[in-house]
Amino acid sequence: MGPLLELVKSVLRSYPGIFSNPAVGVVYLVILGLIASQYSRIQRTEEELYGTASNKAFYQTLTAVGLGLAGGLFASLLLVFIGVSLTDSGISYLMPIALVLYLFSPRLLCFSYAGGLAALSHLIFGWPQVNVPALMALVACLHAAEAFLILLSGHTCSTPLYVSHENGDVVGGFALQRFWPIPLIVLFLIKVPDLSSMPDLIYLPDWWPLIKAPDIPGPGQPVFAMMPLIAALGYGDIAVARNPKDKARITAKNLMLFSLALLLLSIAASKWQLFAWVATLFSPIGHEMVIRGGLREEFGQEPIYTPLEQGVLLLDVAEGSLAKHAGLRSGNIIRLVNDIQVGDRSSLESALASTSGPVALWILESRDSHSLREVVIDRESNEELGLISVPQPDDNPMAGSNAEGVLLRFFRNLLKGGESEK
């Protein structure tokens, strides 16, 4: 383990110096700006819906920077330990293909689909020139880092919404969204004329690298060099049958299993050509199975944010509100308002409106609780408490399923226009 430990130490020493390259710093700032705009969009949406935002753009962006460094270090150690060389891997094709897929559907903006298409085109037509095992291993390691980050923070940027359920009802839920800038240390294969001129070389075991790099032309001895790279990862999900933390945990587990399976197939593809086809097909299909399986499991179970027979279930409480300061939270059940029993949102609103000044709420902590506790909220006149209840039967959804991208909407409108002319 001596040489491998030295390899890990080399990554750790090199990681803080990623931003010493001005070009890398500029790319990082561009990606960070795009991520900040996404968090700004989330903040604006929450402010439009509830008058205030639980997820402030500046705080979420700052948190994403720290988490992205942790995720980037995790992915860098994994990539270098396995020995994934990005020389002639075809990484330059990933983002253009992903952007084209995004025009068809935003959820297709993923390296699993882009990498799978690039590798499949190479296997069938011989173009573009990509190293299939290395490209698939890169996709696997990035998704492993994404799973790691989802486990850490996938639930920490969640927006309460009313959602159209597949059973036809409008139910409460949470939209989970997270974005991270990922600085990476990656390997590139170069040739040097004289190894003796490089004093810091690490001589690794014969079995390393697990992903064999193709030979590069030119004189000299091949050597792996560490170089910086900037990437971005994003996570989007919805929780209606679980709370956001449990939903993120299950998604992280499934995504990590997918990543490990794709990584094993990539290593096998480096040795046997047949597995290059298997890994290429598994990349988009396996990822699609993770996404569809997660949605099927979530919407196939009973939603938990629905009206109760007795009391008012809180979907959430507004940030900075009186209810928030009083300690109320998602999942609490309000049974009494100043000794007035409430059974739905309208009766809750009527009870609150009939009393000015301080109000006493008797609540259950959750559906499983049996004892009531009193929460006294000191308010002025009929000041709003910031309670966000689960939807009532006549409420409209705030969010629905819309997976169409710009191109699909364009062709759909074009076809509708042609039909109307007939």
C-alpha positions as CSV (number, residue, x, y, z in Angstrom):
1,M,0.0,0.0,0.0
2,G,3.1,2.3,0.2
3,P,2.9,3.6,-3.4
4,L,-0.9,3.9,-3.3
5,L,-0.7,5.9,-0.1
6,E,1.9,8.2,-1.7
7,L,-0.6,8.6,-4.6
8,V,-3.3,9.6,-2.2
9,K,-1.0,12.1,-0.5
10,S,0.0,13.5,-3.8
11,V,-3.7,14.2,-4.6
12,L,-4.2,15.8,-1.2
13,R,-1.2,18.0,-1.7
14,S,-2.2,19.0,-5.3
15,Y,-5.9,19.8,-4.5
16,P,-5.4,23.2,-2.8
17,G,-3.4,24.4,-5.8
18,I,-6.2,23.8,-8.4
19,F,-7.0,27.5,-8.6
20,S,-3.4,28.6,-9.1
21,N,-4.1,28.2,-12.8
22,P,-6.0,31.4,-13.9
23,A,-7.9,29.7,-16.7
24,V,-9.2,27.1,-14.2
25,G,-10.2,29.9,-11.9
26,V,-12.2,31.7,-14.6
27,V,-14.0,28.5,-15.6
28,Y,-14.9,27.8,-11.9
29,L,-16.3,31.4,-11.5
30,V,-18.4,30.9,-14.7
31,I,-19.9,27.7,-13.3
32,L,-20.3,29.2,-9.9
33,G,-22.2,32.0,-11.5
34,L,-24.6,29.6,-13.2
35,I,-25.1,27.7,-10.0
36,A,-25.8,31.0,-8.1
37,S,-28.4,31.8,-10.7
38,Q,-30.2,28.5,-10.0
39,Y,-30.3,29.2,-6.3
40,S,-31.6,32.7,-7.1
41,R,-34.4,31.2,-9.1
42,I,-35.3,28.9,-6.1
43,Q,-35.3,31.9,-3.8
44,R,-37.5,34.0,-6.1
45,T,-40.0,31.1,-6.5
46,E,-40.3,30.7,-2.7
47,E,-40.8,34.4,-2.3
48,E,-43.5,34.5,-4.9
49,L,-45.3,31.6,-3.2
50,Y,-44.9,32.4,0.5
51,G,-43.6,36.0,0.7
52,T,-40.3,34.8,2.1
53,A,-37.6,32.2,1.2
54,S,-36.3,29.4,3.3
55,N,-33.4,28.9,0.9
56,K,-31.5,32.1,0.5
57,A,-29.4,32.2,-2.7
58,F,-26.2,33.6,-1.1
59,Y,-26.2,31.0,1.7
60,Q,-27.0,28.1,-0.6
61,T,-24.3,29.2,-3.0
62,L,-21.7,29.5,-0.3
63,T,-22.7,26.1,1.1
64,A,-22.4,24.6,-2.4
65,V,-18.8,25.9,-2.7
66,G,-17.8,24.1,0.5
67,L,-19.7,20.9,-0.4
68,G,-18.3,21.0,-3.9
69,L,-14.8,21.0,-2.6
70,A,-15.6,17.9,-0.5
71,G,-17.3,16.2,-3.4
72,G,-14.4,17.1,-5.8
73,L,-11.8,15.7,-3.5
74,F,-13.8,12.5,-3.1
75,A,-14.1,12.1,-6.9
76,S,-10.4,13.1,-7.5
77,L,-9.2,10.4,-5.0
78,L,-11.5,7.8,-6.7
79,L,-10.4,8.7,-10.2
80,V,-6.7,8.7,-9.4
81,F,-6.8,5.6,-7.2
82,I,-8.4,3.7,-10.1
83,G,-6.2,5.3,-12.6
84,V,-8.6,6.9,-15.0
85,S,-6.7,8.8,-17.6
86,L,-8.7,11.5,-19.5
87,T,-6.2,11.6,-22.4
88,D,-8.3,10.8,-25.5
89,S,-11.2,9.8,-23.3
90,G,-13.7,12.0,-25.2
91,I,-14.5,14.2,-22.3
92,S,-14.8,17.2,-24.6
93,Y,-17.9,15.7,-26.2
94,L,-19.8,15.3,-23.0
95,M,-21.0,18.9,-22.4
96,P,-22.1,19.6,-26.0
97,I,-24.1,16.4,-26.2
98,A,-25.6,17.0,-22.8
99,L,-26.7,20.5,-23.9
100,V,-28.4,19.1,-27.0
101,L,-30.2,16.5,-24.9
102,Y,-31.3,19.4,-22.5
103,L,-33.1,21.0,-25.4
104,F,-35.3,17.9,-25.6
105,S,-35.8,17.5,-21.9
106,P,-34.1,19.2,-18.9
107,R,-33.8,16.0,-17.0
108,L,-31.5,14.6,-19.8
109,L,-28.8,17.1,-18.9
110,C,-26.7,14.3,-17.4
111,F,-23.3,12.8,-18.2
112,S,-24.8,9.2,-18.1
113,Y,-26.9,9.9,-21.2
114,A,-24.3,12.1,-23.0
115,G,-21.5,9.7,-22.3
116,G,-23.6,6.7,-23.3
117,L,-24.4,8.3,-26.7
118,A,-20.8,9.3,-27.4
119,A,-19.5,5.9,-26.5
120,L,-22.3,4.1,-28.6
121,S,-21.6,6.3,-31.6
122,H,-17.9,5.4,-31.3
123,L,-18.6,1.7,-31.1
124,I,-21.0,1.7,-34.1
125,F,-19.5,4.3,-36.4
126,G,-16.0,4.8,-35.1
127,W,-16.7,8.5,-34.4
128,P,-16.1,10.4,-32.2
129,Q,-12.8,9.1,-31.0
130,V,-13.3,8.2,-27.3
131,N,-11.8,5.8,-24.8
132,V,-15.0,4.0,-23.8
133,P,-13.7,2.4,-20.5
134,A,-12.2,5.7,-19.4
135,L,-15.2,7.7,-20.3
136,M,-17.6,5.4,-18.6
137,A,-15.4,5.3,-15.5
138,L,-15.4,9.1,-15.4
139,V,-19.2,9.1,-15.5
140,A,-19.3,6.5,-12.7
141,C,-16.9,8.5,-10.5
142,L,-18.9,11.7,-11.0
143,H,-22.1,10.0,-10.1
144,A,-20.5,8.5,-7.1
145,A,-19.5,12.0,-6.0
146,E,-23.1,13.1,-6.7
147,A,-24.4,10.3,-4.5
148,F,-22.0,11.3,-1.7
149,L,-23.2,15.0,-1.9
150,I,-26.9,14.0,-2.1
151,L,-26.4,12.0,1.1
152,L,-24.7,15.0,2.8
153,S,-27.0,17.8,1.6
154,G,-29.6,16.6,-0.9
155,H,-32.4,17.5,1.6
156,T,-31.0,20.9,2.7
157,C,-32.6,22.9,-0.2
158,S,-36.2,21.8,-0.3
159,T,-39.2,23.8,-1.3
160,P,-42.7,23.0,-0.1
161,L,-45.2,22.6,-3.0
162,Y,-48.6,21.3,-3.9
163,V,-48.1,18.6,-6.4
164,S,-50.3,16.7,-8.9
165,H,-50.2,13.1,-7.8
166,E,-50.6,10.2,-10.2
167,N,-53.8,9.2,-8.3
168,G,-55.4,12.4,-9.5
169,D,-55.2,14.2,-6.1
170,V,-53.3,17.3,-5.2
171,V,-50.9,16.4,-2.4
172,G,-48.2,18.2,-0.4
173,G,-44.6,17.5,-1.2
174,F,-41.1,19.0,-1.4
175,A,-39.0,19.8,-4.5
176,L,-35.4,18.9,-3.7
177,Q,-32.8,20.8,-5.7
178,R,-29.1,21.0,-5.2
179,F,-26.2,22.2,-7.4
180,W,-22.4,22.0,-6.8
181,P,-19.3,23.3,-8.5
182,I,-16.8,20.4,-8.5
183,P,-13.0,21.1,-8.8
184,L,-11.2,17.9,-9.8
185,I,-7.7,16.5,-9.9
186,V,-7.5,14.2,-12.9
187,L,-4.9,12.2,-14.7
188,F,-3.5,12.8,-18.2
189,L,-1.0,10.7,-20.0
190,I,2.0,12.6,-21.3
191,K,5.5,11.6,-22.6
192,V,8.8,12.8,-21.2
193,P,12.2,12.3,-22.8
194,D,14.0,11.3,-19.6
195,L,12.4,9.9,-16.4
196,S,15.5,10.9,-14.4
197,S,14.5,14.6,-14.9
198,M,11.3,14.0,-12.8
199,P,12.3,13.4,-9.2
200,D,8.8,13.2,-7.7
201,L,7.7,10.1,-9.7
202,I,5.6,7.4,-7.9
203,Y,6.2,3.9,-9.1
204,L,2.9,2.0,-8.7
205,P,2.1,-1.7,-8.7
206,D,1.8,-3.6,-12.1
207,W,-1.9,-3.9,-11.7
208,W,-2.4,-0.1,-11.7
209,P,-4.1,1.5,-13.5
210,L,-7.3,-0.5,-13.5
211,I,-8.4,1.4,-16.6
212,K,-5.7,1.0,-19.2
213,A,-4.8,4.1,-21.0
214,P,-4.2,4.0,-24.8
215,D,-0.7,4.7,-25.9
216,I,0.0,8.2,-27.2
217,P,2.3,8.9,-30.2
218,G,5.7,10.5,-30.0
219,P,9.1,9.8,-28.4
220,G,9.7,9.5,-24.7
221,Q,8.4,7.5,-21.8
222,P,4.7,7.7,-20.8
223,V,4.0,9.2,-17.5
224,F,0.7,10.1,-15.7
225,A,0.4,13.8,-14.7
226,M,-2.2,15.4,-12.5
227,M,-4.1,18.3,-13.9
228,P,-7.1,20.4,-12.7
229,L,-10.6,20.2,-14.2
230,I,-13.8,21.9,-13.2
231,A,-17.2,20.2,-13.5
232,A,-20.7,20.8,-12.1
233,L,-23.2,18.4,-10.6
234,G,-26.9,18.9,-10.0
235,Y,-29.7,17.0,-8.2
236,G,-33.4,17.3,-8.6
237,D,-36.0,15.2,-6.9
238,I,-39.5,15.3,-5.3
239,A,-40.7,13.9,-2.0
240,V,-44.4,13.1,-1.4
241,A,-44.3,9.8,0.4
242,R,-41.2,10.5,2.5
243,N,-39.7,13.5,4.2
244,P,-36.9,15.2,2.2
245,K,-34.1,13.7,4.3
246,D,-35.3,10.1,3.9
247,K,-35.9,10.7,0.2
248,A,-32.4,12.0,-0.4
249,R,-30.9,9.1,1.6
250,I,-32.6,6.5,-0.6
251,T,-31.8,8.3,-3.8
252,A,-28.1,8.5,-2.7
253,K,-28.0,4.8,-2.0
254,N,-29.5,3.8,-5.4
255,L,-27.3,6.2,-7.3
256,M,-24.2,4.9,-5.5
257,L,-25.1,1.3,-6.4
258,F,-25.5,2.4,-10.1
259,S,-22.1,4.1,-9.9
260,L,-20.3,1.1,-8.5
261,A,-21.9,-1.2,-11.1
262,L,-20.9,1.1,-14.0
263,L,-17.4,1.4,-12.5
264,L,-17.0,-2.4,-12.4
265,L,-18.3,-2.6,-16.0
266,S,-15.8,0.1,-17.0
267,I,-12.9,-1.9,-15.5
268,A,-14.1,-5.0,-17.3
269,A,-14.4,-3.0,-20.5
270,S,-10.7,-2.1,-20.2
271,K,-9.9,-5.8,-20.5
272,W,-12.6,-7.3,-22.7
273,Q,-14.2,-5.5,-25.6
274,L,-17.6,-7.1,-25.1
275,F,-18.0,-5.2,-21.8
276,A,-17.4,-1.9,-23.6
277,W,-20.9,-2.5,-25.2
278,V,-22.3,-3.5,-21.8
279,A,-21.0,-0.5,-20.0
280,T,-22.1,1.9,-22.8
281,L,-25.7,0.6,-22.8
282,F,-25.8,0.4,-19.0
283,S,-24.8,4.0,-18.6
284,P,-28.1,5.6,-19.9
285,I,-30.3,2.6,-19.2
286,G,-29.1,2.0,-15.6
287,H,-29.4,5.7,-14.8
288,E,-32.9,5.8,-16.3
289,M,-33.9,2.8,-14.1
290,V,-32.7,4.7,-11.0
291,I,-34.7,7.8,-12.0
292,R,-37.9,5.9,-13.0
293,G,-37.6,3.5,-10.1
294,G,-37.3,6.3,-7.6
295,L,-40.4,8.1,-9.0
296,R,-42.4,4.9,-9.2
297,E,-41.6,4.0,-5.6
298,E,-42.3,7.6,-4.4
299,F,-45.7,8.0,-6.2
300,G,-46.6,4.3,-5.8
301,Q,-46.9,4.7,-2.0
302,E,-49.4,6.6,0.0
303,P,-48.5,10.4,0.1
304,I,-47.9,11.6,3.7
305,Y,-48.7,15.3,3.2
306,T,-52.5,15.0,2.9
307,P,-55.5,16.2,5.0
308,L,-56.3,14.4,8.3
309,E,-59.6,13.5,9.7
310,Q,-58.8,15.5,12.9
311,G,-56.5,18.5,13.0
312,V,-54.4,20.4,10.4
313,L,-51.1,18.8,9.2
314,L,-48.4,21.3,8.5
315,L,-46.5,20.9,5.3
316,D,-44.0,23.5,6.4
317,V,-43.7,26.9,8.1
318,A,-42.4,30.1,6.5
319,E,-38.9,31.1,7.1
320,G,-38.6,34.0,9.7
321,S,-42.2,33.7,10.6
322,L,-43.7,33.7,14.1
323,A,-44.5,29.9,13.8
324,K,-40.8,29.3,12.9
325,H,-39.6,31.2,15.9
326,A,-42.0,29.3,18.1
327,G,-40.5,26.0,17.0
328,L,-43.3,24.7,14.7
329,R,-42.0,22.5,11.9
330,S,-43.1,20.3,9.0
331,G,-45.2,17.3,10.2
332,N,-46.7,19.0,13.2
333,I,-50.5,18.7,13.6
334,I,-52.6,21.6,15.0
335,R,-55.6,20.3,16.9
336,L,-56.7,23.3,18.9
337,V,-56.5,27.1,18.7
338,N,-57.3,28.7,22.0
339,D,-59.4,25.7,23.0
340,I,-61.2,25.8,19.6
341,Q,-61.0,22.5,17.8
342,V,-59.9,22.7,14.1
343,G,-60.3,20.1,11.5
344,D,-59.2,21.7,8.2
345,R,-57.5,24.8,6.9
346,S,-60.6,27.0,6.8
347,S,-61.5,26.2,10.4
348,L,-57.9,27.0,11.4
349,E,-58.0,30.3,9.6
350,S,-61.4,31.2,11.1
351,A,-60.1,30.4,14.6
352,L,-57.0,32.5,14.1
353,A,-59.0,35.4,12.7
354,S,-61.4,35.3,15.6
355,T,-58.6,36.0,18.1
356,S,-56.3,39.0,18.0
357,G,-53.0,39.1,19.9
358,P,-51.3,36.1,21.5
359,V,-52.6,32.7,20.4
360,A,-52.3,29.3,22.0
361,L,-51.9,26.3,19.7
362,W,-52.2,22.7,20.9
363,I,-50.3,20.4,18.6
364,L,-49.1,16.9,18.1
365,E,-45.5,16.5,17.0
366,S,-46.3,14.0,14.3
367,R,-48.9,11.4,13.1
368,D,-47.3,8.9,15.6
369,S,-47.6,11.3,18.6
370,H,-50.4,10.9,21.2
371,S,-49.8,13.7,23.6
372,L,-50.6,17.3,22.9
373,R,-48.3,20.2,23.8
374,E,-49.1,23.8,24.0
375,V,-47.3,26.5,21.9
376,V,-48.0,30.1,22.8
377,I,-47.3,32.6,20.0
378,D,-47.1,36.2,20.9
379,R,-48.4,38.2,17.9
380,E,-49.7,41.7,17.3
381,S,-53.4,41.9,16.3
382,N,-54.1,39.4,13.5
383,E,-50.5,39.0,12.3
384,E,-49.9,36.0,10.1
385,L,-48.2,33.1,11.7
386,G,-46.5,31.7,8.6
387,L,-48.3,28.3,8.6
388,I,-48.2,26.3,5.4
389,S,-50.8,23.5,5.6
390,V,-51.2,20.5,3.4
391,P,-53.4,21.1,0.4
392,Q,-57.2,20.9,0.6
393,P,-59.3,19.0,-2.0
394,D,-60.1,22.1,-4.0
395,D,-56.5,23.4,-4.1
396,N,-54.6,23.7,-7.4
397,P,-51.2,22.2,-7.8
398,M,-48.1,24.5,-7.8
399,A,-46.0,21.9,-9.7
400,G,-46.7,19.2,-12.2
401,S,-44.8,16.8,-14.4
402,N,-43.3,18.7,-17.4
403,A,-40.3,17.0,-18.9
404,E,-40.5,18.8,-22.3
405,G,-37.5,20.8,-23.5
406,V,-37.3,23.7,-25.9
407,L,-37.1,21.5,-29.0
408,L,-40.0,19.2,-28.0
409,R,-42.2,22.2,-27.3
410,F,-41.3,23.7,-30.7
411,F,-42.1,20.6,-32.7
412,R,-45.3,20.1,-30.7
413,N,-46.5,23.7,-31.4
414,L,-45.4,23.3,-35.1
415,L,-47.6,20.1,-35.4
416,K,-50.5,21.8,-33.7
417,G,-50.1,24.8,-36.1
418,G,-50.1,22.4,-39.1
419,E,-53.2,20.6,-37.8
420,S,-55.1,23.8,-37.3
421,E,-54.4,24.9,-40.9
422,K,-56.0,21.7,-42.1
